Amino acid sequence: MKYMLDTNICSYIIRQHSQSVLETLENRAAESHILWMSVITY
């Protein structure tokens, strides 16, 4: 399965240090799921 994380979710994870979200992402990555991060630059 593929997961795309938007900029707001990535910012939330960095700012809040949400342990449950980090654990979920780590578990998905360990199960060979693909994690994408959308990035807006200008």
C-alpha positions in Angstrom: 0.0 0.0 0.0 1.1 3.6 -0.6 0.7 6.5 1.8 1.2 10.1 0.8 1.8 12.5 3.7 1.0 16.1 3.1 3.1 19.0 4.3 0.7 19.7 7.2 1.0 16.1 8.6 4.8 16.1 8.3 4.9 19.5 10.2 2.6 18.1 12.9 4.8 15.0 13.4 7.9 17.2 13.7 6.3 19.8 16.1 4.2 17.5 18.3 6.5 14.4 18.4 3.4 12.3 18.2 4.6 8.9 19.4 1.5 7.0 18.1 1.8 8.5 14.6 5.6 7.8 14.5 5.0 4.2 15.6 2.3 3.7 12.9 4.6 5.1 10.2 7.5 2.9 11.4 5.3 -0.2 11.3 4.0 0.6 7.8 7.6 1.1 6.6 8.7 -2.1 8.2 5.9 -3.9 6.4 7.3 -2.7 3.1 4.6 -0.1 2.6 5.6 2.9 0.5 5.6 6.3 2.3 5.6 9.5 0.2 5.9 13.0 1.4 4.5 15.9 -0.6 6.7 19.0 -0.5 6.0 22.4 -1.8 9.0 24.6 -2.5 9.3 28.0 -4.0 
